[in-house]
Structures are given as structure tokens and as C-alpha cells.
Amino acid sequence: MQSYTAYSKMYSELIKFLDSKKVQLVAVSKTQPLEKVQKVYDLGQRTFGENRVQELMGKKDLLPTDIEWHLIGHLQKNKVKFIAPFISMIHSVDSVELAQVISKEAVKNNRIIPVLLQVKIAIEEAKYGFDPLLIEDSLGQLRDLPGIDIQGMMGMGTFTSDQEITLQEFQKMSRIYKEIKAQHFADVATFKELSMGMSGDYKLAIEEGSTMVRVGSLLFNSIV
Ligand SMILES: *Cc1c(COP(=O)(O)O)cnc(C)c1O
């Protein structure tokens, strides 16, 4: 009981901090059991992120229906059809081809799916994301796709404890986001999200302009 009180206090302090910065919390529930997800839901959290379609599909029907699910991990084109009917946001659009498939499935479902464009910012060899130097060439093909609303961008830093590296990567991501917004989405009111920052670096990310943090272990590891 005591530790649940402590946990709930930690959660509300986190939310208070994020609210004061106008930053949205995506609670990353990947690999977490249903009971833990339910506990975070019970504290008021409604936005959860998963990185695998299969796990998401297995969980979603067993949890409250008012959860807004975000897909944050690499998405295979042949899996889009499973999530298109309900997904609230896809953070990980990393190719024109994937965006085209999401567009097609969204139209089939009579939906507009909010998406973010994932950009490679890590100095380590990252597998997924648009090359920052080439993303502008793809925007022409992305901008007018029906059924998707490009609401911003997402970046993942190098997995490191070196805050200086993380800082440089976040600054780079922030610069790219601002440039693309100013030059290509100035007339699009909904293009306003920068998904950046996780448990270990969300404060740094917010200082660099993040509007959405994806926090997993910090939220879930201390639940009893
Ligand atoms: C797992 C994951 C997170 C959360 O990481 P934590 O360090 O546990 O907060 C955020 N974003 C993505 C894409 C992830 O896969």
C-alpha cells in the first residue's frame, strides 16, 4: 500500500512536470504485463505506446477501450492493415512506401491516421528512419497522401549514457524539425509534434523542444 502511494505520487509529479511544459506522455508498455498497464491506466494515463504490432494486438482487446494506442517501433508494411482501424498515432513512418500503405489502409477504414516522420539522428548505425539529408526529397510524395495527417517528427538517440552525445543528437533533431516545419508545413496547423526523449533523457529532450516523450522503464519498473 505504502509503495503504491509512492508510485502514484511519482506518476502525478511526472504528469505535473510534463503539463507545465505542455508535453504529452506516451507510456511505453512494451513487454509489460496487462496488470501493470492497467495500474498506470488507473492513475489516469490514457496514451500508451507499443513497438510491435503482434504484442499490441494481443493486449488491446484485454484492456480498456478508451486507451489511445501509439505505434512507436518499426512497422512492416504487411502489418499496417491490423492497426489501421484503431491506431491513434504512428511515430515510426520511415519510408515513402510505408506512408503509402498507411494511406491506403486509412482510406479503406475511412480514417485519417496521425503520423510522425522518423528521422535518423543517432551517430551509431541506425536501421530505421529517413536520412536527414534526403527527407526533403520525399516530402513531395508524402505531403498529399490521403488518409494520413503528418503531425510532426520522431527521433531516437544513440543508446548511450553519454549525455553530451544525446544532447547533440537532440539538437540536430530539433533543428531538422524546425526547418521542415518552417519550409514545408508552415500552413499545416496540426504539424506540431516532436517525439523525442525516453526514460533516461526526457528532461534533456524537453529542453531541446520535444512535445511528446516516450517513457517506459521509468514508469513501469517501479510498479509493485
Ligand atoms: C522502448 C522504447 C522507448 C522507451 O524506452 P525507456 O528507456 O524504457 O523509457 C521509447 N521509444 C521507443 C521507440 C522504444 O522502443
Ligand as a Chemical Component Dictionary entry (heavy atoms), coordinates in Angstrom:
data_LIG
# 
_chem_comp.id                   LIG 
_chem_comp.type                 NON-POLYMER 
_chem_comp.pdbx_formal_charge   0 
_chem_comp.three_letter_code    LIG 
# 
loop_
_chem_comp_atom.comp_id 
_chem_comp_atom.atom_id 
_chem_comp_atom.alt_atom_id 
_chem_comp_atom.type_symbol 
_chem_comp_atom.charge 
_chem_comp_atom.model_Cartn_x 
_chem_comp_atom.model_Cartn_y 
_chem_comp_atom.model_Cartn_z 
_chem_comp_atom.pdbx_ordinal 
LIG C1 C1 C 0 11.318 1.066 -25.539 1  
LIG C2 C2 C 0 11.170 2.336 -26.256 2  
LIG C3 C3 C 0 11.026 3.547 -25.552 3  
LIG C4 C4 C 0 11.053 3.635 -24.034 4  
LIG O1 O1 O 0 12.302 3.382 -23.528 5  
LIG P1 P1 P 0 12.596 3.544 -21.945 6  
LIG O2 O2 O 0 14.062 3.779 -21.889 7  
LIG O3 O3 O 0 12.165 2.270 -21.313 8  
LIG O4 O4 O 0 11.820 4.714 -21.476 9  
LIG C5 C5 C 0 10.852 4.705 -26.296 10 
LIG N1 N1 N 0 10.813 4.688 -27.646 11 
LIG C6 C6 C 0 10.943 3.545 -28.350 12 
LIG C7 C7 C 0 10.878 3.607 -29.837 13 
LIG C8 C8 C 0 11.124 2.345 -27.684 14 
LIG O5 O5 O 0 11.246 1.207 -28.395 15 
# 
loop_
_chem_comp_bond.comp_id 
_chem_comp_bond.atom_id_1 
_chem_comp_bond.atom_id_2 
_chem_comp_bond.value_order 
_chem_comp_bond.pdbx_ordinal 
LIG C1 C2 SING 1  
LIG C2 C3 SING 2  
LIG C2 C8 DOUB 3  
LIG C3 C4 SING 4  
LIG C3 C5 DOUB 5  
LIG C4 O1 SING 6  
LIG O1 P1 SING 7  
LIG P1 O2 DOUB 8  
LIG P1 O3 SING 9  
LIG P1 O4 SING 10 
LIG C5 N1 SING 11 
LIG N1 C6 DOUB 12 
LIG C6 C7 SING 13 
LIG C6 C8 SING 14 
LIG C8 O5 SING 15 
# 
